[in-house]
Amino acid sequence: MKRNWIKLLALALVCLMMAAGCSTPASSPASTGGAEGGESAAAEPEGEEKPADGAQTVINFYYWDEAQRDGMEALIQLFEESQSSITVEPTIVPWNEYWTKLQTALPTGTGPDVFWMNLNAREYIAPGLLLDLTDRIEEAGIDMSKYPQAVTDYYVQDGKIYGIPKDYDGTGLYYNKAIFDEMGVAYPEPGWTWDDLLATAQALTNETHYGIVANPDGNSGYQNYVYQNGGSFNDENGMPTVNSAPVVEAIQFLHDLMYEYKVSPTGAEQLEFGYSDMFISGQTAMITDGSWNVGKYEEAMGADFQIAELPQHTTQGATTHGLAYVIASNSSNIEAAWEFVKFASTKEAQEATAAGAIPAYEGAAEVWKEMYPDQDVQILLDSVSYASPNPIYAANRSEASQVLTDTISTIWQDENADIQALLDEAQAKMVEIVNDGLGEG
């Protein structure tokens, strides 16, 4: 079975054999690095042209979030003011087009010079599409310890660094203070447990609103509960473990909130009304969610929107993720692209983009924090210290993850779901997919 990275590699090899038909500059390295780190792809193109005095080098920069336009424009303005020879041309590519566009354009050299990357990074590292930044980072004296390790780890493979973190996610338990006050229920306190969560949700549930919405999202929902139960979605070798006891128990707890205790909207109700919208409209008093939605909730609910720590079970757990700036390995403007990424990695630059997401650089998050004086967003900043990253499978991450996503959706919609059996089935499919990507299928 062919997989996405194999297709990408094949495209790159076609470009090598038919250079006249591809737009990759002849002086640029081919994207054939492979899983060992892509050394040939990471090398600086020997024939990279330097602009004449006074000429401008134009680099193309892709990102997907319209909501972060202001921050990205501020970053570009600061960078262009810091020097006079490089111009950045940004393009917002919508999320539902972004990855397809990269997969099509990068192997042929028609993609961006610099772009956002997420936990899909390994699928682009394997065929050598991302530039190895390790030596440049060392030469520039960039201290990678200034960024959360849980985020940095997404962009490191075989000791090589392929991206510099831009931001990170924090996760918390969001609650509607007005509903708590109406029902005379105490606000959540640090150290509260799954039992406390259930008791609180039961006290808040009536004919008008549910106590909590147990949402089926990975980042903001079930992953956090799995980590709180000491579970993991993959082992140290990147093989799936989605049918292990801690995972099954955590998913069962969330399913029970909907169908046994009836303190959460059912999967069908969430699908119809939207779990986030149900929280905003007061149809549910609590929701677990991420830092990316703080602005939306604060705007809609004002001071009634408050934040508490996530509950604990066998341990304190949360999930986190973060984006990074990366460079196309076959860019014809690698040095100019690196100057932009190097600038974007600084505290000053990341503070300028804080309105869109929590900046990854140590201390820059204070700017983001000051935007929300009525909410205890420090809880979200602290969560990354005990968080685990999104699952990273050894190969074919996107395809394997989709199997689990589809399984979770099935579980949420079925009151009588056999959770162990469904996760056993998902496990078998995911192992096959990962092994196929590793060439062992």
ROBA-626239 format. One line per field, with one value per residue (C-alpha): residue number from 0; x, y, z; residue in one letter. Coordinates in nm, 4 decimals. Layout:
# residues N
num c(NUM	...) .
c1 c(X	...) .
c2 c(Y	...) .
c3 c(Z	...) .
residuo c(a	...) .
END
This chain:
# residues 441
num c(0	1	2	3	4	5	6	7	8	9	10	11	12	13	14	15	16	17	18	19	20	21	22	23	24	25	26	27	28	29	30	31	32	33	34	35	36	37	38	39	40	41	42	43	44	45	46	47	48	49	50	51	52	53	54	55	56	57	58	59	60	61	62	63	64	65	66	67	68	69	70	71	72	73	74	75	76	77	78	79	80	81	82	83	84	85	86	87	88	89	90	91	92	93	94	95	96	97	98	99	100	101	102	103	104	105	106	107	108	109	110	111	112	113	114	115	116	117	118	119	120	121	122	123	124	125	126	127	128	129	130	131	132	133	134	135	136	137	138	139	140	141	142	143	144	145	146	147	148	149	150	151	152	153	154	155	156	157	158	159	160	161	162	163	164	165	166	167	168	169	170	171	172	173	174	175	176	177	178	179	180	181	182	183	184	185	186	187	188	189	190	191	192	193	194	195	196	197	198	199	200	201	202	203	204	205	206	207	208	209	210	211	212	213	214	215	216	217	218	219	220	221	222	223	224	225	226	227	228	229	230	231	232	233	234	235	236	237	238	239	240	241	242	243	244	245	246	247	248	249	250	251	252	253	254	255	256	257	258	259	260	261	262	263	264	265	266	267	268	269	270	271	272	273	274	275	276	277	278	279	280	281	282	283	284	285	286	287	288	289	290	291	292	293	294	295	296	297	298	299	300	301	302	303	304	305	306	307	308	309	310	311	312	313	314	315	316	317	318	319	320	321	322	323	324	325	326	327	328	329	330	331	332	333	334	335	336	337	338	339	340	341	342	343	344	345	346	347	348	349	350	351	352	353	354	355	356	357	358	359	360	361	362	363	364	365	366	367	368	369	370	371	372	373	374	375	376	377	378	379	380	381	382	383	384	385	386	387	388	389	390	391	392	393	394	395	396	397	398	399	400	401	402	403	404	405	406	407	408	409	410	411	412	413	414	415	416	417	418	419	420	421	422	423	424	425	426	427	428	429	430	431	432	433	434	435	436	437	438	439	440) .
c1 c(0.0000	0.1404	0.1515	0.1795	0.5524	0.6262	0.4313	0.6266	0.9565	0.8481	0.7647	1.1053	1.2800	1.0793	1.2052	1.5621	1.5127	1.3131	1.4707	1.3437	0.9875	1.0206	1.0679	1.3277	1.6431	1.9157	2.1559	1.9239	1.9605	1.7084	1.4549	1.5812	1.7043	1.5083	1.4479	1.8159	1.7865	1.8026	2.1643	2.1823	1.8545	1.9716	2.2927	2.3056	2.2684	2.6144	2.4766	2.2428	2.2609	2.3275	2.1343	2.3293	2.3838	2.0506	1.8495	1.5776	1.5513	1.1859	1.0903	0.7483	0.5880	0.2807	0.0548	-0.3063	-0.4759	-0.6627	-0.7103	-0.3333	-0.2979	-0.2313	0.0421	0.2113	0.1979	0.3511	0.6280	0.7011	0.7066	0.9531	1.1749	1.1762	1.2566	1.5513	1.7276	1.6997	1.7694	1.4878	1.1168	0.8619	0.5530	0.2949	0.0162	-0.2694	-0.3607	-0.6799	-0.6373	-0.8406	-0.6048	-0.2773	-0.1369	-0.2437	-0.0754	0.2474	0.2494	0.2060	0.4359	0.7306	0.8781	0.8722	1.0241	0.7095	0.6187	0.7033	1.0486	0.9239	0.6034	0.4229	0.4539	0.2789	0.3075	0.2976	0.6659	0.7997	0.6012	0.7973	1.1309	1.1303	1.1391	1.3846	1.1454	1.2451	1.5822	1.8026	1.8556	2.0878	2.4164	2.2571	2.0921	2.4258	2.6140	2.3500	2.3687	1.9967	1.9216	1.6605	1.5985	1.4078	1.1214	0.9027	1.0651	0.7288	0.6947	1.0578	1.0457	0.8004	1.0696	1.3696	1.4561	1.7771	1.9329	1.8602	1.6415	1.4034	1.1907	1.1978	0.8831	0.6481	0.3820	0.2312	-0.1070	-0.2155	-0.5185	-0.7594	-1.1100	-1.3265	-1.6396	-1.9326	-1.9149	-2.2748	-2.4103	-2.1995	-2.3351	-2.6919	-2.6674	-2.4710	-2.1860	-1.8280	-1.5774	-1.3213	-1.0071	-0.6487	-0.5948	-0.9528	-1.0136	-1.2343	-1.4663	-1.4855	-1.5522	-1.8379	-1.9912	-1.9666	-2.1188	-2.4066	-2.4722	-2.4804	-2.7071	-3.0763	-3.3445	-3.1726	-2.8097	-2.5670	-2.2811	-2.0064	-1.9630	-1.7340	-1.6069	-1.4548	-1.1635	-0.8139	-0.6249	-0.8958	-1.0759	-0.9973	-0.6169	-0.6014	-0.7999	-0.5840	-0.2713	-0.4417	-0.4934	-0.1242	-0.1919	-0.0295	-0.1296	0.2064	0.5090	0.8715	0.9103	0.6155	0.3858	0.0161	-0.1113	-0.4671	-0.6340	-0.4341	-0.6210	-0.5502	-0.6816	-0.9942	-1.0666	-1.0352	-1.2604	-1.5100	-1.5208	-1.6068	-1.8641	-2.0221	-2.0534	-2.2777	-2.4743	-2.4632	-2.4556	-2.6190	-2.4269	-2.2953	-2.4683	-2.4657	-2.2512	-2.5540	-2.6338	-2.2754	-2.2758	-2.5977	-2.5214	-2.1424	-1.9760	-1.8026	-2.1226	-2.3095	-2.0655	-2.0917	-2.4730	-2.4976	-2.6248	-2.3352	-2.1447	-1.7967	-1.5750	-1.2116	-1.0494	-0.7288	-0.5665	-0.6532	-1.0190	-0.9653	-1.0243	-1.3468	-1.4897	-1.3782	-1.5390	-1.8664	-1.8951	-1.6868	-1.6007	-1.8456	-1.5811	-1.3302	-1.0486	-0.9608	-0.6993	-0.7808	-0.8919	-0.6457	-0.6860	-0.3810	-0.1597	-0.1688	-0.1893	-0.2616	-0.1840	0.0069	0.1056	0.2857	0.3678	0.7108	0.8692	1.0401	1.2262	1.1849	1.5011	1.4990	1.4312	1.6390	1.6579	1.7760	1.9978	1.7289	1.4708	1.6996	1.7383	1.3608	1.3223	1.6120	1.4438	1.1040	1.2598	1.3530	1.1609	1.0887	0.9392	0.7305	0.5924	0.4727	0.2657	0.1223	-0.2334	-0.2755	-0.1305	0.0898	0.4450	0.6880	0.9909	1.0436	0.8896	0.7174	0.3913	0.3562	0.2342	-0.0379	-0.1276	-0.1834	-0.4545	-0.6869	-0.6881	-1.0258	-0.9209	-0.6517	-0.4708	-0.1576	-0.3229	-0.2895	0.0731	0.1513	-0.0170	0.2638	0.5031	0.3199	0.1758	0.2464	0.2616	0.0055	0.0666	0.3595	0.3529	0.6643	0.5231	0.2084	0.1000	-0.1866	-0.3419	-0.3016	-0.4449	-0.7479	-0.8342	-0.8443	-1.0412	-1.3032	-1.3206	-1.3725	-1.6519	-1.8212	-1.7910	-1.9377	-2.2409	-2.3225	-2.4738	-2.4010	-2.0520	-1.8168	-1.5199	-1.2625	-1.3662	-1.3677	-1.0256	-0.8921	-1.0054	-0.8493	-0.5250	-0.4974	-0.5619	-0.3170	-0.0372	-0.0835	-0.0682	0.2428	0.4196	0.3351	0.4986	0.8049	0.8225	0.7308	0.3795) .
c2 c(0.0000	0.3413	0.6041	0.9820	1.0036	0.7473	0.9597	1.2663	1.0855	0.9592	1.3107	1.4314	1.1523	1.2360	1.5910	1.4652	1.2634	1.5308	1.8535	2.0435	1.9746	2.0808	2.4225	2.3138	2.5169	2.2998	2.4176	2.3104	1.9713	1.7008	1.6096	1.2560	1.2663	0.9752	0.8925	0.9195	1.2959	1.4071	1.5243	1.5904	1.7835	1.9894	2.1110	2.4670	2.4778	2.5474	2.7590	2.9714	3.3175	3.6184	3.9356	4.2277	4.5249	4.6951	4.4065	4.2337	3.8619	3.7611	3.4627	3.3015	3.2232	2.9994	2.9700	2.8627	3.0669	3.3798	3.4657	3.5094	3.7446	4.0495	3.8713	3.7402	4.0830	4.2369	3.9762	4.0427	4.4169	4.3852	4.1570	4.3793	4.6802	4.4914	4.4556	4.5896	4.2990	4.0457	4.0818	3.8311	3.7517	3.5768	3.3508	3.2212	2.8733	2.7475	2.4433	2.2131	2.2922	2.3455	1.9929	1.8921	2.2010	2.1257	1.7613	1.8683	2.1696	2.0925	1.7999	2.0058	2.3195	2.5246	2.5479	2.8099	2.8868	2.9115	2.7655	2.6563	2.2937	2.0854	1.7295	1.6093	1.7049	1.3491	1.2867	1.5711	1.4885	1.1303	1.2242	1.5077	1.7973	1.9940	2.1622	2.0355	2.3467	2.1903	2.3510	2.6882	2.6878	2.6104	2.8745	3.1368	3.0512	2.9783	2.8172	2.5499	2.5085	2.8370	2.6484	2.3780	2.0404	1.8741	2.1007	2.0908	1.7108	1.7174	1.8675	1.6584	1.3295	1.1296	1.4190	1.6676	1.9762	2.0653	2.3413	2.6183	2.6378	2.9279	2.8648	2.6029	2.4985	2.4890	2.2926	2.3472	2.2948	2.5893	2.6701	2.9103	3.0967	3.2177	2.8614	2.7585	3.0595	2.9887	2.6281	2.7100	2.4799	2.5416	2.6287	2.3618	2.3674	2.2592	1.8872	1.7870	1.4344	1.2505	1.1716	1.5421	1.6240	1.3755	1.4986	1.8591	1.7763	1.5957	1.8957	2.1277	1.9174	2.0052	2.0449	2.3619	2.2609	1.9732	1.9794	1.9155	1.8400	1.5410	1.6402	1.3899	1.6069	1.4708	1.7858	1.9358	1.6195	1.2533	1.2693	1.4643	1.1994	0.9197	1.0969	1.1598	0.7831	0.7149	0.6011	0.6607	0.6149	0.4797	0.3053	0.4217	0.2845	0.4802	0.1784	0.2273	0.1244	0.2533	-0.0587	-0.0649	-0.0637	0.3039	0.4227	0.2061	0.3186	0.6868	0.6590	0.4570	0.7325	0.9946	0.7644	0.7106	1.0879	1.0932	0.7696	0.6354	0.9487	1.1697	1.4779	1.5484	1.5941	1.2773	1.2412	1.3115	1.6310	1.7478	1.6772	1.8733	2.1774	2.1820	2.1163	2.4534	2.6387	2.4482	2.5815	2.9388	2.9278	2.7972	2.4526	2.3037	2.4401	2.2941	2.1869	2.0829	2.2951	2.4555	2.7963	2.8558	2.9124	3.1496	3.4581	3.3195	3.2289	3.5516	3.7592	3.5661	3.5176	3.7906	3.7372	3.4437	3.2446	3.1067	2.8507	2.5700	2.2965	1.9764	1.6973	1.4269	1.0524	0.8314	1.1288	1.4888	1.4913	1.7080	1.7228	1.9888	2.0712	2.3575	2.4887	2.5592	2.7584	2.5324	2.5788	2.3842	2.1849	2.2687	2.6407	2.8552	3.1193	2.9157	3.1801	3.4470	3.1991	3.1167	3.4862	3.5115	3.1959	3.2998	3.6350	3.4701	3.2553	3.5532	3.6627	4.0035	3.8511	3.5988	3.8666	4.0483	3.7459	3.6755	3.7780	3.4638	3.1957	3.1430	3.2270	2.9396	3.1446	3.1453	3.4533	3.5789	3.4240	3.7096	3.9286	3.6741	3.6432	4.0173	4.0018	3.8135	3.9881	3.8409	3.4765	3.2717	3.1812	3.0982	2.7571	2.6995	2.8135	2.5784	2.2795	2.2360	2.1473	1.8180	1.7687	1.4922	1.5582	1.4476	1.0875	1.0503	0.7192	0.5756	0.6112	0.7215	0.9335	1.1074	0.7876	0.6019	0.8932	0.9074	0.5504	0.6473	0.9640	0.7634	0.5077	0.7755	0.9225	0.5827	0.5402	0.8851	0.8189	0.4735	0.4452	0.0715	0.0891	-0.1970	0.0276	-0.2462	-0.4248	-0.1048	-0.0008	-0.3535	-0.3184	0.0277	-0.1024	-0.3768	-0.1355	0.1227	-0.1296	-0.2463	0.1128	0.1992	-0.1245	-0.0615	0.2787	0.1202	-0.1348	-0.4200	-0.4773) .
c3 c(0.0000	-0.0931	0.1739	0.1654	0.2320	-0.0356	-0.2803	-0.1746	-0.2194	-0.5574	-0.6706	-0.5607	-0.7512	-1.0615	-1.0331	-1.0246	-1.3409	-1.5224	-1.4037	-1.7037	-1.6013	-1.2361	-1.0878	-0.8318	-0.9090	-1.0579	-0.7908	-0.5065	-0.3358	-0.4058	-0.1380	-0.0875	0.2688	0.4151	0.7794	0.8709	0.8814	0.5196	0.5215	0.1486	0.1596	0.4568	0.2957	0.1641	-0.2142	-0.3536	-0.6328	-0.4230	-0.5723	-0.3548	-0.4414	-0.5823	-0.3559	-0.2965	-0.4446	-0.2470	-0.1819	-0.1630	0.0507	0.0533	0.3898	0.4318	0.7345	0.7782	1.0511	0.9420	1.3109	1.3425	1.0464	1.2650	1.4581	1.1457	0.9814	1.2934	1.2845	0.9180	0.9721	1.2590	1.0542	0.7476	0.9640	1.1150	0.7774	0.4237	0.1890	0.2519	0.1833	0.3146	0.1100	0.3320	0.2054	0.4192	0.2972	0.4699	0.6911	0.4669	0.1765	0.3595	0.3816	0.0329	-0.1056	0.0815	-0.0294	-0.3902	-0.4004	-0.1742	-0.3710	-0.6929	-0.5442	-0.6009	-0.2324	0.0281	0.1621	0.5226	0.6631	0.9773	1.0814	1.3456	1.4736	1.1122	1.0953	1.0751	0.7580	0.5987	0.7585	0.6257	0.2556	0.3228	0.2672	0.5791	0.6214	0.9033	1.1179	1.3758	1.2703	1.2039	1.5458	1.7105	1.5108	1.5937	1.9639	1.9900	2.3267	2.2581	2.6309	2.6113	2.4440	2.6036	2.5484	2.4857	2.1817	2.0685	2.0624	1.7718	1.5519	1.6547	1.4893	1.5145	1.7046	1.4248	1.4727	1.1905	1.3422	1.6007	1.8170	1.7573	2.0219	2.2494	2.3850	2.7454	2.8627	3.1490	3.2815	3.1770	3.3736	3.3717	3.7004	3.6716	3.6623	3.9621	4.1548	4.0445	4.1681	4.4816	4.3827	4.4944	4.2240	4.1294	4.3423	4.2673	4.3114	4.2423	4.1097	3.8616	4.1525	4.2383	3.8742	3.8587	4.1846	4.0675	3.7284	3.8990	4.1238	3.8216	3.5997	3.5779	3.3119	3.1845	3.1576	3.1853	3.4328	3.1748	2.8078	2.7540	2.4136	2.1685	2.0573	2.1186	2.2204	2.4362	2.5378	2.5790	2.5495	2.8755	3.0602	2.9237	3.0513	3.3877	3.4080	3.3466	2.9920	2.6559	2.2929	2.1810	2.3282	2.3248	1.9725	1.8383	1.8102	1.8981	2.2414	2.2091	2.3513	2.6744	3.0054	3.0998	2.7629	2.7792	3.1362	3.0494	2.7461	2.9512	3.2146	2.9532	2.7923	3.1333	3.1843	2.8786	2.9045	3.2614	3.4738	3.2095	3.3189	2.9682	2.6340	2.4270	2.1202	1.9010	2.0898	2.0635	1.6922	1.6469	1.8612	1.8854	2.2209	2.2280	2.1408	2.4110	2.6680	2.5397	2.5368	2.8934	2.7970	2.9909	3.2888	3.2235	2.9380	2.9046	2.6382	2.5200	2.5275	2.1618	2.2608	2.5528	2.3409	2.1972	2.5368	2.7027	2.4288	2.4477	2.8254	2.9865	3.3529	3.3758	3.1872	3.4364	3.4336	3.6750	3.6744	3.4960	3.7305	3.8345	3.8590	3.9047	3.8204	3.7038	3.3272	3.0269	2.6589	2.4705	2.1194	1.9501	1.6066	1.4641	1.1844	0.9289	0.6002	0.2771	0.2152	-0.1556	-0.1146	-0.3490	-0.0741	0.2210	0.3791	0.3579	0.4895	0.7807	0.8663	0.8934	1.1033	1.3265	1.3856	1.4451	1.7170	1.9365	2.2422	2.0885	1.7754	1.9663	2.1959	1.8846	1.7838	2.1303	2.0442	1.8345	2.0622	2.3680	2.2540	2.2914	2.3988	2.7746	2.9353	2.6194	2.7409	2.9889	2.7036	2.6233	2.9919	3.0275	2.7633	3.0014	3.3405	3.4403	3.3959	3.5675	3.2460	3.4449	3.4927	3.1189	3.1150	3.4034	3.2407	2.9889	3.2726	3.3339	2.9859	2.7392	2.3652	2.1141	2.0036	1.7636	1.5801	1.4165	1.0647	0.8822	1.1796	1.0007	0.8700	1.1986	1.3949	1.1684	1.2627	1.6304	1.5552	1.3677	1.6488	1.9117	1.7003	1.6873	2.0640	2.1310	1.9128	2.0511	2.3984	2.4001	2.2526	2.3442	2.4072	2.4561	2.1359	1.9311	2.0571	1.9947	1.6348	1.6086	1.7557	1.4930	1.2060	1.3409	1.3913	1.0324	0.9061	1.1056	1.0092	0.6468	0.6734	0.8296	0.5469	0.7787	0.6562) .
residuo c(m	k	r	n	w	i	k	l	l	a	l	a	l	v	c	l	m	m	a	a	g	c	s	t	p	a	s	s	p	a	s	t	g	g	a	e	g	g	e	s	a	a	a	e	p	e	g	e	e	k	p	a	d	g	a	q	t	v	i	n	f	y	y	w	d	e	a	q	r	d	g	m	e	a	l	i	q	l	f	e	e	s	q	s	s	i	t	v	e	p	t	i	v	p	w	n	e	y	w	t	k	l	q	t	a	l	p	t	g	t	g	p	d	v	f	w	m	n	l	n	a	r	e	y	i	a	p	g	l	l	l	d	l	t	d	r	i	e	e	a	g	i	d	m	s	k	y	p	q	a	v	t	d	y	y	v	q	d	g	k	i	y	g	i	p	k	d	y	d	g	t	g	l	y	y	n	k	a	i	f	d	e	m	g	v	a	y	p	e	p	g	w	t	w	d	d	l	l	a	t	a	q	a	l	t	n	e	t	h	y	g	i	v	a	n	p	d	g	n	s	g	y	q	n	y	v	y	q	n	g	g	s	f	n	d	e	n	g	m	p	t	v	n	s	a	p	v	v	e	a	i	q	f	l	h	d	l	m	y	e	y	k	v	s	p	t	g	a	e	q	l	e	f	g	y	s	d	m	f	i	s	g	q	t	a	m	i	t	d	g	s	w	n	v	g	k	y	e	e	a	m	g	a	d	f	q	i	a	e	l	p	q	h	t	t	q	g	a	t	t	h	g	l	a	y	v	i	a	s	n	s	s	n	i	e	a	a	w	e	f	v	k	f	a	s	t	k	e	a	q	e	a	t	a	a	g	a	i	p	a	y	e	g	a	a	e	v	w	k	e	m	y	p	d	q	d	v	q	i	l	l	d	s	v	s	y	a	s	p	n	p	i	y	a	a	n	r	s	e	a	s	q	v	l	t	d	t	i	s	t	i	w	q	d	e	n	a	d	i	q	a	l	l	d	e	a	q	a	k	m	v	e	i	v	n	d	g	l	g	e	g) .
END
